[in-house]
């Protein structure tokens, strides 16, 4: 049994291919994220909680926005989250520290850019 993977990236961005192919390749459920939810940290946290999402992708800037836009009191909504995959731009050490402090059970895998991945 594999835990749900969130598909939140628009189809015009290369990461969407990973988000579309990884769940069926692993036998994991795919959770589709409505466009209006993808960039709203509180709505995204509610979706992650409701669907038990364990893995998702962020461009590092969007991860920073999630950290800034989600009140610390809502962190329990992410209790099932286990893995954040980042790519597309530089991942700052400060972002990694903030994730570790707020969501200690979450691993980060940085894929860098499409060429490096």
N, C-alpha and C positions, 0 to 999 in steps of 0.2 A: 504494500500500500504506500503510495507516494502522496506527499502533501501538495496542496494546490499552489500553482504558479500563476502570478498575476500577469495579464497581458494588458499593458497600459499605454504602449507606444503606438503612435500613428503609423499606418502602413507605408508612408513615404520615407520613414527613417529606417536605416539598416538594422537596428536592434529589433525591430518588429519581427524579422525573420527568426531570430533566436527565440523570441517570446512565442511565436506560433509553432515552431518545430520542437522545442524542448519538451513541453508537456506530453504530447503524444509519443515522442521517442522514449520518454521515461515511464510512460503509463500513468502520468500524473494529471489530475484535473486542471483545466485551464479556466481561470476566472477572468472574464472580460470586464474591463474598466470603462465605463462611459466617459466620453471626452470631457464632460463637465466636471467629472470627479477627479480626473488625472492630475489636475493642477491645484486642487483644493485640499490642503493637508488634513483638515478635519473630516471632510467627506471621504477622502482616501483612507484614513484611519478607520472610519466606520465600516467601509467596504472590506478592508483587511480583516477586521474583527468578525464581521458577519459571515464571511466566507472562509475563515481560517487560513488565510494566505500565509504560506511559509517562505516563499521566495519571490523576489521582484527585482526589477532593474531600475536604476536611476542614472541619469547624467549627473555628475557630481553637483552641479549648480542646482538641480532639482532636489537632490538630497539635502543640500543646505537649506533650501526653501521649506522642505518638509520639517526639518529640525527647528527652523525659526517660526513656522506657522502652526505647529502643533503644541498646544500647552502641555507642560510636563504632566499635568493631571490626567491627560489622555493617553499617556504612554502605555497603560495597561491594555489599551485596545490592540497593541502590537504584540501581545504576549505569545502568539503562535508564530510570529515571524522568526525565521532562523537564518536566512541568507539574503544579503543585498548584493547584487552584481552591479558594478559601475563601469562605464566606458564613455568615450566620446570627448572627454576633456580631462585636465589634470585633477586628480583627487588630492585634496589638501590634507596634510597630517592632522590639522585641527578638526576637520570633518570626521576623520576616523576616531579621534579622541572623543568628540561629542557623541558619536554613535555608541562607542564603548561605555561611556558614562551613563547615557540614558537608556540604552537597550543592550544590556550586558550579554544577553544570550544570542546576539546576532553577529554572524560572521560577515565580513566584507571581502568580496573577490573583485579586484580591479583588473578589468580586461584591457585597459588603456584604450587605444583606438582600433578601428577595424583591421588595419594592417597588422598590428601587433597581436591581435586576438587570433 
